[in-house]
Amino acid sequence: MRIVGREIPPAISNEPSVANLVVADRFMAMLRGLAGGPRHYFPKGVYRYASHEEADEALIDAVARDMAKLALERTHGAGKVRP
């Protein structure tokens, strides 16, 4: 196994620090990007699945569709691809 990089998490404490605020800000930016950013991995709505495997399959399908759409956008330009 090859390790490319490793981020050392800041020490846990009850006192606020710049390092903890930076980590929290990065985490919140990532969550905002997942929810309302240009990539929509997670379809809206409430879904019920018979098994965890079925739910995992639906998630993988959603990610695959979004990755295919992204590849088309990068190949043909953002304004030329229809959903």
C-alpha positions, -999 to 999 in steps of 0.1 A, spaced: 0 0 0 13 35 -9 3 65 12 3 97 -8 -4 121 20 -16 122 55 -34 150 73 -28 152 111 -60 161 128 -58 189 154 -58 180 191 -93 176 206 -101 203 232 -129 224 245 -112 256 236 -116 270 201 -85 272 180 -77 283 144 -68 247 134 -101 234 146 -120 262 129 -102 255 96 -110 218 98 -147 226 106 -149 251 77 -135 226 52 -159 200 64 -189 224 61 -178 234 26 -177 198 16 -212 192 29 -225 223 11 -210 211 -21 -227 177 -18 -261 192 -10 -265 221 -34 -234 223 -55 -231 214 -92 -228 177 -85 -261 160 -73 -250 126 -62 -280 122 -39 -314 123 -55 -341 143 -37 -369 126 -19 -376 98 5 -368 63 -7 -375 30 10 -354 0 1 -359 -37 9 -323 -42 18 -290 -24 23 -277 -39 -9 -306 -23 -29 -299 11 -13 -262 8 -21 -271 -1 -57 -293 30 -60 -266 52 -46 -239 38 -70 -263 43 -99 -269 79 -89 -231 86 -87 -225 68 -120 -251 89 -138 -236 121 -123 -201 111 -133 -212 103 -169 -229 137 -171 -198 154 -158 -177 135 -184 -200 147 -212 -199 183 -199 -161 182 -199 -160 168 -233 -187 189 -250 -190 220 -229 -213 228 -200 -241 244 -221 -245 217 -247 -255 187 -226 -292 179 -220 -302 161 -188 
